[in-house]
Amino acid sequence: MDGVIYAFLAALICALLIGPILIPMLFNLKFGQYIRSDGPERHLKKAGTPTMGGVMFLVGSTVGTLLFAPKTGTVYLVLGTTLAFGIIGFIDDYIKVVLKRSLGLRALQKILGQFGVAILASIIAVNLLGRGTDLIVPFIGYIIDPGPVLYLIFSTFIIVGTANAVNLTDGLDGLAAGCMTISTGAFVLIALMMDKPVTGAAFFAAALAGGCIGFLRYNIHPAKVFMGDTGSLALGGALAILAVVTKTELFLPFLGVVYVAETLSVIIQVISFRYTGKRVFRMSPLHHHFELGGWSEQKVVRVFWLVSLTGAFLGILGLRNLG
């Protein structure tokens, strides 16, 4: 347990120390965020805020994990998957910000990269780390086993879907990083409840939580830096692979309730507008709906943090019949 705390502290300190070095560097390089013109008007003043700040918690969590986590396949898998998604996000950010191509990676390039990482991670978990293909049903503790083919398809889509769900959530100062701190904190407890081969994931989850808190020091409103796709895709990949190794993919609607709600709001909005010409929400993703309804940015973030905390509590509670 001491190692978990040390991993958390190491990542936190790293992120805090990197901030004052990285932010001026990004600013001087003009790695500024593009702000969509059709979004809330008050967001336009954020244009030019340095982005790609996800490097802070990625470096911090990597240092904390490598220094204090046990050297197991599970630890390397969760860390490697996170960094792989971070690299995809970094390339996307680089193309958008540095090469000034507003759409970044082409959709096909981005999705192929994500599916490639997700498939590889799923195969490693099942075939090399002995994860198996069983899933825990929340609250009742029942175990279902869809078999290797269906499970690999399921886990691949879960990883890619979760990565993009967190990416959608990253739209307000402190929103994604704060929610992820809560989610990874829950996974620290969940991993410690599991059998020994999985407990190593608790060190990584703790390190990522520490890195996110350190990043929040600079990302809380008014943000001095944004995480960019570098950070948001990495965080989504991390959340999903933690669920895979702990067999809690079916718990993600609780542990990642905010990300699920944000994604559903986009899906509902697109379907409704396409087939009825009407919008269900003032704007999607969901956080913008509440902003346009008069909530301050800080209020939206605080409420969503509270919802995330409630979901995390329910997710942990759902494991009570495990065993």
Phi and psi restraints in degrees (value plus and minus 20) as a CYANA .aco file:
   2 ASP   PHI     -79.9   -39.9
   2 ASP   PSI     -59.8   -19.8
   3 GLY   PHI     -81.8   -41.8
   3 GLY   PSI     -55.9   -15.9
   4 VAL   PHI     -83.1   -43.1
   4 VAL   PSI     -63.3   -23.3
   5 ILE   PHI     -85.4   -45.4
   5 ILE   PSI     -62.0   -22.0
   6 TYR   PHI     -83.7   -43.7
   6 TYR   PSI     -59.3   -19.3
   7 ALA   PHI     -82.5   -42.5
   7 ALA   PSI     -61.1   -21.1
   8 PHE   PHI     -81.0   -41.0
   8 PHE   PSI     -69.4   -29.4
   9 LEU   PHI     -86.9   -46.9
   9 LEU   PSI     -60.0   -20.0
  10 ALA   PHI     -82.2   -42.2
  10 ALA   PSI     -64.1   -24.1
  11 ALA   PHI     -86.7   -46.7
  11 ALA   PSI     -61.2   -21.2
  12 LEU   PHI     -80.1   -40.1
  12 LEU   PSI     -69.0   -29.0
  13 ILE   PHI     -84.6   -44.6
  13 ILE   PSI     -61.9   -21.9
  14 CYS   PHI     -78.7   -38.7
  14 CYS   PSI     -68.6   -28.6
  15 ALA   PHI     -82.5   -42.5
  15 ALA   PSI     -60.8   -20.8
  16 LEU   PHI     -84.5   -44.5
  16 LEU   PSI     -58.1   -18.1
  17 LEU   PHI     -95.7   -55.7
  17 LEU   PSI     -52.8   -12.8
  18 ILE   PHI     -91.2   -51.2
  18 ILE   PSI     -54.3   -14.3
  19 GLY   PHI     -69.0   -29.0
  19 GLY   PSI     -76.3   -36.3
  20 PRO   PHI     -83.9   -43.9
  20 PRO   PSI     -38.2     1.8
  21 ILE   PHI    -109.4   -69.4
  21 ILE   PSI     -65.3   -25.3
  22 LEU   PHI     -93.4   -53.4
  22 LEU   PSI     -62.4   -22.4
  23 ILE   PHI     -81.5   -41.5
  23 ILE   PSI     -69.4   -29.4
  24 PRO   PHI     -81.8   -41.8
  24 PRO   PSI     -54.1   -14.1
  25 MET   PHI     -83.9   -43.9
  25 MET   PSI     -66.8   -26.8
  26 LEU   PHI     -83.3   -43.3
  26 LEU   PSI     -58.6   -18.6
  27 PHE   PHI     -85.0   -45.0
  27 PHE   PSI     -66.5   -26.5
  28 ASN   PHI     -85.0   -45.0
  28 ASN   PSI     -52.2   -12.2
  29 LEU   PHI    -100.9   -60.9
  29 LEU   PSI     -22.2    17.8
  30 LYS   PHI      41.9    81.9
  30 LYS   PSI      18.5    58.5
  31 PHE   PHI    -105.0   -65.0
  31 PHE   PSI      45.4    85.4
  32 GLY   PHI    -115.0   -75.0
  32 GLY   PSI     131.5   171.5
  33 GLN   PHI     -97.0   -57.0
  33 GLN   PSI     115.0   155.0
  34 TYR   PHI    -104.3   -64.3
  34 TYR   PSI     114.0   154.0
  35 ILE   PHI    -130.2   -90.2
  35 ILE   PSI     105.9   145.9
  36 ARG   PHI     -83.0   -43.0
  36 ARG   PSI     113.9   153.9
  37 SER   PHI     -93.5   -53.5
  37 SER   PSI     -39.4     0.6
  38 ASP   PHI    -111.4   -71.4
  38 ASP   PSI     -14.8    25.2
  39 GLY   PHI    -105.4   -65.4
  39 GLY   PSI    -195.8  -155.8
  40 PRO   PHI     -74.7   -34.7
  40 PRO   PSI     115.9   155.9
  41 GLU   PHI     -80.2   -40.2
  41 GLU   PSI     -54.5   -14.5
  42 ARG   PHI     -89.3   -49.3
  42 ARG   PSI     -32.1     7.9
  43 HIS   PHI     -97.9   -57.9
  43 HIS   PSI     -37.3     2.7
  44 LEU   PHI     -82.5   -42.5
  44 LEU   PSI     -49.0    -9.0
  45 LYS   PHI     -90.7   -50.7
  45 LYS   PSI     -30.5     9.5
  46 LYS   PHI    -102.8   -62.8
  46 LYS   PSI     -28.0    12.0
  47 ALA   PHI     -76.7   -36.7
  47 ALA   PSI     114.7   154.7
  48 GLY   PHI      72.6   112.6
  48 GLY   PSI     -29.1    10.9
  49 THR   PHI     -82.1   -42.1
  49 THR   PSI     112.1   152.1
  50 PRO   PHI     -74.7   -34.7
  50 PRO   PSI     119.0   159.0
  51 THR   PHI    -139.4   -99.4
  51 THR   PSI    -194.2  -154.2
  52 MET   PHI      50.2    90.2
  52 MET   PSI      -1.3    38.7
  53 GLY   PHI     -91.0   -51.0
  53 GLY   PSI     -27.6    12.4
  54 GLY   PHI     -78.5   -38.5
  54 GLY   PSI     -38.4     1.6
  55 VAL   PHI     -74.8   -34.8
  55 VAL   PSI     -52.2   -12.2
  56 MET   PHI     -79.0   -39.0
  56 MET   PSI     -75.0   -35.0
  57 PHE   PHI     -99.2   -59.2
  57 PHE   PSI     -40.8    -0.8
  58 LEU   PHI     -89.8   -49.8
  58 LEU   PSI     -63.8   -23.8
  59 VAL   PHI     -85.7   -45.7
  59 VAL   PSI     -65.7   -25.7
  60 GLY   PHI     -80.4   -40.4
  60 GLY   PSI     -66.8   -26.8
  61 SER   PHI     -88.9   -48.9
  61 SER   PSI     -53.2   -13.2
  62 THR   PHI     -86.1   -46.1
  62 THR   PSI     -65.4   -25.4
  63 VAL   PHI     -82.0   -42.0
  63 VAL   PSI     -68.1   -28.1
  64 GLY   PHI     -81.2   -41.2
  64 GLY   PSI     -59.8   -19.8
  65 THR   PHI     -88.9   -48.9
  65 THR   PSI     -69.0   -29.0
  66 LEU   PHI     -87.1   -47.1
  66 LEU   PSI     -50.0   -10.0
  67 LEU   PHI     -97.2   -57.2
  67 LEU   PSI     -57.1   -17.1
  68 PHE   PHI    -142.2  -102.2
  68 PHE   PSI     -37.7     2.3
  69 ALA   PHI     -98.4   -58.4
  69 ALA   PSI     130.0   170.0
  70 PRO   PHI     -83.6   -43.6
  70 PRO   PSI     128.2   168.2
  71 LYS   PHI    -105.5   -65.5
  71 LYS   PSI      58.7    98.7
  72 THR   PHI    -138.8   -98.8
  72 THR   PSI     142.1   182.1
  73 GLY   PHI     -80.6   -40.6
  73 GLY   PSI     -56.7   -16.7
  74 THR   PHI     -82.4   -42.4
  74 THR   PSI     -64.3   -24.3
  75 VAL   PHI     -82.5   -42.5
  75 VAL   PSI     -66.0   -26.0
  76 TYR   PHI     -86.1   -46.1
  76 TYR   PSI     -53.4   -13.4
  77 LEU   PHI     -86.9   -46.9
  77 LEU   PSI     -69.0   -29.0
  78 VAL   PHI     -86.2   -46.2
  78 VAL   PSI     -59.1   -19.1
  79 LEU   PHI     -89.0   -49.0
  79 LEU   PSI     -64.9   -24.9
  80 GLY   PHI     -84.2   -44.2
  80 GLY   PSI     -60.8   -20.8
  81 THR   PHI     -84.0   -44.0
  81 THR   PSI     -62.6   -22.6
  82 THR   PHI     -80.8   -40.8
  82 THR   PSI     -67.5   -27.5
  83 LEU   PHI     -86.7   -46.7
  83 LEU   PSI     -55.5   -15.5
  84 ALA   PHI     -83.0   -43.0
  84 ALA   PSI     -63.9   -23.9
  85 PHE   PHI     -87.1   -47.1
  85 PHE   PSI     -55.0   -15.0
  86 GLY   PHI     -82.4   -42.4
  86 GLY   PSI     -57.8   -17.8
  87 ILE   PHI     -85.8   -45.8
  87 ILE   PSI     -62.0   -22.0
  88 ILE   PHI     -79.7   -39.7
  88 ILE   PSI     -64.9   -24.9
  89 GLY   PHI     -84.3   -44.3
  89 GLY   PSI     -58.4   -18.4
  90 PHE   PHI     -83.3   -43.3
  90 PHE   PSI     -64.4   -24.4
  91 ILE   PHI     -81.7   -41.7
  91 ILE   PSI     -61.8   -21.8
  92 ASP   PHI     -82.4   -42.4
  92 ASP   PSI     -66.8   -26.8
  93 ASP   PHI     -81.9   -41.9
  93 ASP   PSI     -63.0   -23.0
  94 TYR   PHI     -80.8   -40.8
  94 TYR   PSI     -62.6   -22.6
  95 ILE   PHI     -85.9   -45.9
  95 ILE   PSI     -61.3   -21.3
  96 LYS   PHI     -90.2   -50.2
  96 LYS   PSI     -66.6   -26.6
  97 VAL   PHI    -107.9   -67.9
  97 VAL   PSI     -64.4   -24.4
  98 VAL   PHI    -107.4   -67.4
  98 VAL   PSI     -66.7   -26.7
  99 LEU   PHI    -105.6   -65.6
  99 LEU   PSI     -23.9    16.1
 100 LYS   PHI      40.5    80.5
 100 LYS   PSI      13.8    53.8
 101 ARG   PHI    -123.6   -83.6
 101 ARG   PSI      83.3   123.3
 102 SER   PHI     -77.7   -37.7
 102 SER   PSI     -48.7    -8.7
 103 LEU   PHI    -108.5   -68.5
 103 LEU   PSI     -25.9    14.1
 104 GLY   PHI      47.2    87.2
 104 GLY   PSI    -164.0  -124.0
 105 LEU   PHI     -78.9   -38.9
 105 LEU   PSI     124.9   164.9
 106 ARG   PHI     -85.5   -45.5
 106 ARG   PSI     129.8   169.8
 107 ALA   PHI     -74.5   -34.5
 107 ALA   PSI     -62.5   -22.5
 108 LEU   PHI     -85.2   -45.2
 108 LEU   PSI     -61.1   -21.1
 109 GLN   PHI     -82.0   -42.0
 109 GLN   PSI     -65.3   -25.3
 110 LYS   PHI     -85.9   -45.9
 110 LYS   PSI     -64.5   -24.5
 111 ILE   PHI     -91.2   -51.2
 111 ILE   PSI     -55.1   -15.1
 112 LEU   PHI     -85.7   -45.7
 112 LEU   PSI     -60.8   -20.8
 113 GLY   PHI     -82.5   -42.5
 113 GLY   PSI     -63.6   -23.6
 114 GLN   PHI     -86.0   -46.0
 114 GLN   PSI     -64.1   -24.1
 115 PHE   PHI     -86.9   -46.9
 115 PHE   PSI     -55.7   -15.7
 116 GLY   PHI     -80.7   -40.7
 116 GLY   PSI     -66.4   -26.4
 117 VAL   PHI     -84.9   -44.9
 117 VAL   PSI     -63.0   -23.0
 118 ALA   PHI     -84.7   -44.7
 118 ALA   PSI     -62.8   -22.8
 119 ILE   PHI     -83.8   -43.8
 119 ILE   PSI     -65.8   -25.8
 120 LEU   PHI     -82.4   -42.4
 120 LEU   PSI     -63.7   -23.7
 121 ALA   PHI     -82.8   -42.8
 121 ALA   PSI     -61.2   -21.2
 122 SER   PHI     -85.4   -45.4
 122 SER   PSI     -62.7   -22.7
 123 ILE   PHI     -83.8   -43.8
 123 ILE   PSI     -63.2   -23.2
 124 ILE   PHI     -82.2   -42.2
 124 ILE   PSI     -64.6   -24.6
 125 ALA   PHI     -81.1   -41.1
 125 ALA   PSI     -63.1   -23.1
 126 VAL   PHI     -98.9   -58.9
 126 VAL   PSI     -68.6   -28.6
 127 ASN   PHI    -112.1   -72.1
 127 ASN   PSI     -47.8    -7.8
 128 LEU   PHI    -125.5   -85.5
 128 LEU   PSI     -50.3   -10.3
 129 LEU   PHI    -123.0   -83.0
 129 LEU   PSI     -21.8    18.2
 130 GLY   PHI      50.5    90.5
 130 GLY   PSI       7.0    47.0
 131 ARG   PHI     -83.5   -43.5
 131 ARG   PSI     -48.8    -8.8
 132 GLY   PHI      57.6    97.6
 132 GLY   PSI    -190.1  -150.1
 133 THR   PHI    -146.1  -106.1
 133 THR   PSI      -1.6    38.4
 134 ASP   PHI    -107.5   -67.5
 134 ASP   PSI     135.2   175.2
 135 LEU   PHI    -148.2  -108.2
 135 LEU   PSI     121.1   161.1
 136 ILE   PHI    -111.9   -71.9
 136 ILE   PSI     109.0   149.0
 137 VAL   PHI    -105.8   -65.8
 137 VAL   PSI     105.2   145.2
 138 PRO   PHI     -77.3   -37.3
 138 PRO   PSI     123.9   163.9
 139 PHE   PHI      53.5    93.5
 139 PHE   PSI     -57.6   -17.6
 140 ILE   PHI    -117.0   -77.0
 140 ILE   PSI     -33.1     6.9
 141 GLY   PHI      51.2    91.2
 141 GLY   PSI     -10.0    30.0
 142 TYR   PHI     -94.3   -54.3
 142 TYR   PSI     122.9   162.9
 143 ILE   PHI    -125.7   -85.7
 143 ILE   PSI     107.9   147.9
 144 ILE   PHI    -137.7   -97.7
 144 ILE   PSI     128.9   168.9
 145 ASP   PHI    -150.8  -110.8
 145 ASP   PSI      82.9   122.9
 146 PRO   PHI     -95.6   -55.6
 146 PRO   PSI     -27.3    12.7
 147 GLY   PHI      71.5   111.5
 147 GLY   PSI     142.9   182.9
 148 PRO   PHI     -81.9   -41.9
 148 PRO   PSI     -63.1   -23.1
 149 VAL   PHI     -87.6   -47.6
 149 VAL   PSI     -72.4   -32.4
 150 LEU   PHI     -84.2   -44.2
 150 LEU   PSI     -57.0   -17.0
 151 TYR   PHI     -85.6   -45.6
 151 TYR   PSI     -64.1   -24.1
 152 LEU   PHI     -82.0   -42.0
 152 LEU   PSI     -59.0   -19.0
 153 ILE   PHI     -84.2   -44.2
 153 ILE   PSI     -65.8   -25.8
 154 PHE   PHI     -81.5   -41.5
 154 PHE   PSI     -70.6   -30.6
 155 SER   PHI     -86.2   -46.2
 155 SER   PSI     -56.1   -16.1
 156 THR   PHI     -81.4   -41.4
 156 THR   PSI     -66.5   -26.5
 157 PHE   PHI     -88.7   -48.7
 157 PHE   PSI     -53.2   -13.2
 158 ILE   PHI     -83.2   -43.2
 158 ILE   PSI     -64.9   -24.9
 159 ILE   PHI     -84.2   -44.2
 159 ILE   PSI     -69.3   -29.3
 160 VAL   PHI     -85.3   -45.3
 160 VAL   PSI     -63.4   -23.4
 161 GLY   PHI     -83.4   -43.4
 161 GLY   PSI     -61.5   -21.5
 162 THR   PHI     -88.1   -48.1
 162 THR   PSI     -61.0   -21.0
 163 ALA   PHI     -77.2   -37.2
 163 ALA   PSI     -64.0   -24.0
 164 ASN   PHI     -96.2   -56.2
 164 ASN   PSI     -47.4    -7.4
 165 ALA   PHI     -85.7   -45.7
 165 ALA   PSI     -63.1   -23.1
 166 VAL   PHI     -86.8   -46.8
 166 VAL   PSI     -56.5   -16.5
 167 ASN   PHI     -79.3   -39.3
 167 ASN   PSI     -60.0   -20.0
 168 LEU   PHI     -87.4   -47.4
 168 LEU   PSI     -52.6   -12.6
 169 THR   PHI     -92.7   -52.7
 169 THR   PSI     -44.8    -4.8
 170 ASP   PHI     -96.5   -56.5
 170 ASP   PSI      58.4    98.4
 171 GLY   PHI    -154.6  -114.6
 171 GLY   PSI     -27.1    12.9
 172 LEU   PHI    -150.8  -110.8
 172 LEU   PSI     134.1   174.1
 173 ASP   PHI     -79.3   -39.3
 173 ASP   PSI      98.4   138.4
 174 GLY   PHI      62.8   102.8
 174 GLY   PSI     -24.5    15.5
 175 LEU   PHI     -87.3   -47.3
 175 LEU   PSI     -79.6   -39.6
 176 ALA   PHI     -86.7   -46.7
 176 ALA   PSI     -63.1   -23.1
 177 ALA   PHI     -85.1   -45.1
 177 ALA   PSI     -58.6   -18.6
 178 GLY   PHI     -88.7   -48.7
 178 GLY   PSI     -64.6   -24.6
 179 CYS   PHI     -83.4   -43.4
 179 CYS   PSI     -58.2   -18.2
 180 MET   PHI     -90.1   -50.1
 180 MET   PSI     -52.6   -12.6
 181 THR   PHI     -78.1   -38.1
 181 THR   PSI     -62.1   -22.1
 182 ILE   PHI     -88.1   -48.1
 182 ILE   PSI     -65.7   -25.7
 183 SER   PHI     -84.0   -44.0
 183 SER   PSI     -64.8   -24.8
 184 THR   PHI     -90.1   -50.1
 184 THR   PSI     -52.0   -12.0
 185 GLY   PHI     -80.5   -40.5
 185 GLY   PSI     -59.9   -19.9
 186 ALA   PHI     -84.2   -44.2
 186 ALA   PSI     -58.6   -18.6
 187 PHE   PHI     -90.0   -50.0
 187 PHE   PSI     -44.6    -4.6
 188 VAL   PHI     -79.7   -39.7
 188 VAL   PSI     -68.3   -28.3
 189 LEU   PHI     -86.3   -46.3
 189 LEU   PSI     -62.6   -22.6
 190 ILE   PHI     -83.0   -43.0
 190 ILE   PSI     -66.2   -26.2
 191 ALA   PHI     -84.3   -44.3
 191 ALA   PSI     -55.9   -15.9
 192 LEU   PHI     -88.8   -48.8
 192 LEU   PSI     -42.2    -2.2
 193 MET   PHI    -100.5   -60.5
 193 MET   PSI     -34.9     5.1
 194 MET   PHI    -107.2   -67.2
 194 MET   PSI     157.9   197.9
 195 ASP   PHI     -85.8   -45.8
 195 ASP   PSI     141.6   181.6
 196 LYS   PHI     -72.2   -32.2
 196 LYS   PSI     -63.6   -23.6
 197 PRO   PHI     -78.4   -38.4
 197 PRO   PSI     -44.4    -4.4
 198 VAL   PHI    -113.2   -73.2
 198 VAL   PSI     -41.8    -1.8
 199 THR   PHI     -81.0   -41.0
 199 THR   PSI     -44.0    -4.0
 200 GLY   PHI     -78.5   -38.5
 200 GLY   PSI     -47.7    -7.7
 201 ALA   PHI     -83.4   -43.4
 201 ALA   PSI     -43.8    -3.8
 202 ALA   PHI     -83.7   -43.7
 202 ALA   PSI     -55.7   -15.7
 203 PHE   PHI     -84.6   -44.6
 203 PHE   PSI     -64.8   -24.8
 204 PHE   PHI     -84.8   -44.8
 204 PHE   PSI     -65.4   -25.4
 205 ALA   PHI     -79.9   -39.9
 205 ALA   PSI     -60.6   -20.6
 206 ALA   PHI     -85.7   -45.7
 206 ALA   PSI     -61.9   -21.9
 207 ALA   PHI     -83.2   -43.2
 207 ALA   PSI     -61.1   -21.1
 208 LEU   PHI     -87.4   -47.4
 208 LEU   PSI     -58.3   -18.3
 209 ALA   PHI     -81.9   -41.9
 209 ALA   PSI     -63.4   -23.4
 210 GLY   PHI     -82.9   -42.9
 210 GLY   PSI     -62.5   -22.5
 211 GLY   PHI     -82.3   -42.3
 211 GLY   PSI     -60.1   -20.1
 212 CYS   PHI     -86.2   -46.2
 212 CYS   PSI     -59.2   -19.2
 213 ILE   PHI     -85.1   -45.1
 213 ILE   PSI     -62.4   -22.4
 214 GLY   PHI     -80.8   -40.8
 214 GLY   PSI     -60.9   -20.9
 215 PHE   PHI     -85.0   -45.0
 215 PHE   PSI     -57.2   -17.2
 216 LEU   PHI     -80.2   -40.2
 216 LEU   PSI     -47.2    -7.2
 217 ARG   PHI     -75.2   -35.2
 217 ARG   PSI     -50.4   -10.4
 218 TYR   PHI    -129.8   -89.8
 218 TYR   PSI     -29.6    10.4
 219 ASN   PHI    -126.9   -86.9
 219 ASN   PSI     -31.5     8.5
 220 ILE   PHI     -88.6   -48.6
 220 ILE   PSI     132.7   172.7
 221 HIS   PHI     -81.1   -41.1
 221 HIS   PSI     112.6   152.6
 222 PRO   PHI    -101.7   -61.7
 222 PRO   PSI     107.7   147.7
 223 ALA   PHI     -85.7   -45.7
 223 ALA   PSI     115.2   155.2
 224 LYS   PHI    -110.5   -70.5
 224 LYS   PSI     -35.0     5.0
 225 VAL   PHI    -177.7  -137.7
 225 VAL   PSI     129.4   169.4
 226 PHE   PHI    -129.1   -89.1
 226 PHE   PSI     135.2   175.2
 227 MET   PHI     -98.3   -58.3
 227 MET   PSI     -46.4    -6.4
 228 GLY   PHI      47.7    87.7
 228 GLY   PSI    -199.6  -159.6
 229 ASP   PHI     -83.8   -43.8
 229 ASP   PSI     -45.9    -5.9
 230 THR   PHI     -72.2   -32.2
 230 THR   PSI     -63.9   -23.9
 231 GLY   PHI    -107.3   -67.3
 231 GLY   PSI     -64.4   -24.4
 232 SER   PHI     -89.3   -49.3
 232 SER   PSI     -60.3   -20.3
 233 LEU   PHI     -87.1   -47.1
 233 LEU   PSI     -57.6   -17.6
 234 ALA   PHI     -83.9   -43.9
 234 ALA   PSI     -63.1   -23.1
 235 LEU   PHI     -84.0   -44.0
 235 LEU   PSI     -62.0   -22.0
 236 GLY   PHI     -84.2   -44.2
 236 GLY   PSI     -62.4   -22.4
 237 GLY   PHI     -82.2   -42.2
 237 GLY   PSI     -58.8   -18.8
 238 ALA   PHI     -84.1   -44.1
 238 ALA   PSI     -66.6   -26.6
 239 LEU   PHI     -79.8   -39.8
 239 LEU   PSI     -63.8   -23.8
 240 ALA   PHI     -87.7   -47.7
 240 ALA   PSI     -64.2   -24.2
 241 ILE   PHI     -90.5   -50.5
 241 ILE   PSI     -49.1    -9.1
 242 LEU   PHI     -84.3   -44.3
 242 LEU   PSI     -58.9   -18.9
 243 ALA   PHI     -86.0   -46.0
 243 ALA   PSI     -59.3   -19.3
 244 VAL   PHI     -83.0   -43.0
 244 VAL   PSI     -69.9   -29.9
 245 VAL   PHI     -91.4   -51.4
 245 VAL   PSI     -43.2    -3.2
 246 THR   PHI    -117.6   -77.6
 246 THR   PSI     -15.9    24.1
 247 LYS   PHI      41.4    81.4
 247 LYS   PSI      12.4    52.4
 248 THR   PHI    -135.7   -95.7
 248 THR   PSI      10.6    50.6
 249 GLU   PHI     -76.7   -36.7
 249 GLU   PSI     -55.6   -15.6
 250 LEU   PHI     -93.9   -53.9
 250 LEU   PSI     -26.9    13.1
 251 PHE   PHI    -111.1   -71.1
 251 PHE   PSI     -28.7    11.3
 252 LEU   PHI     -80.5   -40.5
 252 LEU   PSI     -51.6   -11.6
 253 PRO   PHI     -80.2   -40.2
 253 PRO   PSI     -42.8    -2.8
 254 PHE   PHI    -112.1   -72.1
 254 PHE   PSI     -73.9   -33.9
 255 LEU   PHI     -86.7   -46.7
 255 LEU   PSI     -44.2    -4.2
 256 GLY   PHI    -144.6  -104.6
 256 GLY   PSI      20.5    60.5
 257 VAL   PHI     -78.1   -38.1
 257 VAL   PSI     -58.3   -18.3
 258 VAL   PHI     -86.3   -46.3
 258 VAL   PSI     -62.2   -22.2
 259 TYR   PHI     -85.5   -45.5
 259 TYR   PSI     -58.4   -18.4
 260 VAL   PHI     -84.2   -44.2
 260 VAL   PSI     -65.3   -25.3
 261 ALA   PHI     -83.7   -43.7
 261 ALA   PSI     -60.9   -20.9
 262 GLU   PHI     -82.4   -42.4
 262 GLU   PSI     -63.0   -23.0
 263 THR   PHI     -87.8   -47.8
 263 THR   PSI     -64.2   -24.2
 264 LEU   PHI     -80.8   -40.8
 264 LEU   PSI     -56.7   -16.7
 265 SER   PHI     -82.7   -42.7
 265 SER   PSI     -57.8   -17.8
 266 VAL   PHI     -88.7   -48.7
 266 VAL   PSI     -65.1   -25.1
 267 ILE   PHI     -81.3   -41.3
 267 ILE   PSI     -66.7   -26.7
 268 ILE   PHI     -82.7   -42.7
 268 ILE   PSI     -62.4   -22.4
 269 GLN   PHI     -82.3   -42.3
 269 GLN   PSI     -65.5   -25.5
 270 VAL   PHI     -84.6   -44.6
 270 VAL   PSI     -66.2   -26.2
 271 ILE   PHI     -84.3   -44.3
 271 ILE   PSI     -65.0   -25.0
 272 SER   PHI     -82.6   -42.6
 272 SER   PSI     -64.6   -24.6
 273 PHE   PHI     -89.8   -49.8
 273 PHE   PSI     -56.1   -16.1
 274 ARG   PHI     -87.2   -47.2
 274 ARG   PSI     -60.5   -20.5
 275 TYR   PHI    -120.6   -80.6
 275 TYR   PSI     -37.4     2.6
 276 THR   PHI    -143.3  -103.3
 276 THR   PSI     -34.4     5.6
 277 GLY   PHI      56.8    96.8
 277 GLY   PSI     -14.7    25.3
 278 LYS   PHI    -136.3   -96.3
 278 LYS   PSI     130.9   170.9
 279 ARG   PHI    -120.7   -80.7
 279 ARG   PSI     114.9   154.9
 280 VAL   PHI     -98.5   -58.5
 280 VAL   PSI     -58.6   -18.6
 281 PHE   PHI    -130.1   -90.1
 281 PHE   PSI     134.5   174.5
 282 ARG   PHI     -78.9   -38.9
 282 ARG   PSI     -57.4   -17.4
 283 MET   PHI    -185.0  -145.0
 283 MET   PSI     128.5   168.5
 284 SER   PHI    -138.2   -98.2
 284 SER   PSI     136.0   176.0
 285 PRO   PHI     -82.2   -42.2
 285 PRO   PSI     151.7   191.7
 286 LEU   PHI     -76.7   -36.7
 286 LEU   PSI     -55.1   -15.1
 287 HIS   PHI     -80.9   -40.9
 287 HIS   PSI     -52.7   -12.7
 288 HIS   PHI     -90.4   -50.4
 288 HIS   PSI     -50.0   -10.0
 289 HIS   PHI     -79.1   -39.1
 289 HIS   PSI     -64.8   -24.8
 290 PHE   PHI     -93.4   -53.4
 290 PHE   PSI     -54.0   -14.0
 291 GLU   PHI     -80.9   -40.9
 291 GLU   PSI     -67.8   -27.8
 292 LEU   PHI     -90.4   -50.4
 292 LEU   PSI     -33.8     6.2
 293 GLY   PHI    -106.3   -66.3
 293 GLY   PSI     -19.7    20.3
 294 GLY   PHI      90.2   130.2
 294 GLY   PSI     -25.7    14.3
 295 TRP   PHI     -93.1   -53.1
 295 TRP   PSI     123.3   163.3
 296 SER   PHI     -91.9   -51.9
 296 SER   PSI     137.8   177.8
 297 GLU   PHI     -77.7   -37.7
 297 GLU   PSI     -61.8   -21.8
 298 GLN   PHI     -84.1   -44.1
 298 GLN   PSI     -57.4   -17.4
 299 LYS   PHI     -86.7   -46.7
 299 LYS   PSI     -63.2   -23.2
 300 VAL   PHI     -78.2   -38.2
 300 VAL   PSI     -66.2   -26.2
 301 VAL   PHI     -83.2   -43.2
 301 VAL   PSI     -65.7   -25.7
 302 ARG   PHI     -83.3   -43.3
 302 ARG   PSI     -62.5   -22.5
 303 VAL   PHI     -85.7   -45.7
 303 VAL   PSI     -62.9   -22.9
 304 PHE   PHI     -86.5   -46.5
 304 PHE   PSI     -55.3   -15.3
 305 TRP   PHI     -81.3   -41.3
 305 TRP   PSI     -62.3   -22.3
 306 LEU   PHI     -84.7   -44.7
 306 LEU   PSI     -61.5   -21.5
 307 VAL   PHI     -82.7   -42.7
 307 VAL   PSI     -61.6   -21.6
 308 SER   PHI     -82.9   -42.9
 308 SER   PSI     -61.2   -21.2
 309 LEU   PHI     -83.9   -43.9
 309 LEU   PSI     -61.2   -21.2
 310 THR   PHI     -83.7   -43.7
 310 THR   PSI     -64.0   -24.0
 311 GLY   PHI     -82.9   -42.9
 311 GLY   PSI     -60.9   -20.9
 312 ALA   PHI     -82.9   -42.9
 312 ALA   PSI     -61.2   -21.2
 313 PHE   PHI     -81.8   -41.8
 313 PHE   PSI     -63.9   -23.9
 314 LEU   PHI     -85.9   -45.9
 314 LEU   PSI     -57.9   -17.9
 315 GLY   PHI     -82.1   -42.1
 315 GLY   PSI     -65.0   -25.0
 316 ILE   PHI     -85.8   -45.8
 316 ILE   PSI     -60.6   -20.6
 317 LEU   PHI     -81.4   -41.4
 317 LEU   PSI     -53.4   -13.4
 318 GLY   PHI     -86.6   -46.6
 318 GLY   PSI     -32.2     7.8
 319 LEU   PHI    -113.6   -73.6
 319 LEU   PSI     -14.8    25.2
 320 ARG   PHI     -83.2   -43.2
 320 ARG   PSI     -46.8    -6.8
 321 ASN   PHI    -116.3   -76.3
 321 ASN   PSI      -9.1    30.9
 322 LEU   PHI     -84.7   -44.7
 322 LEU   PSI     119.9   159.9
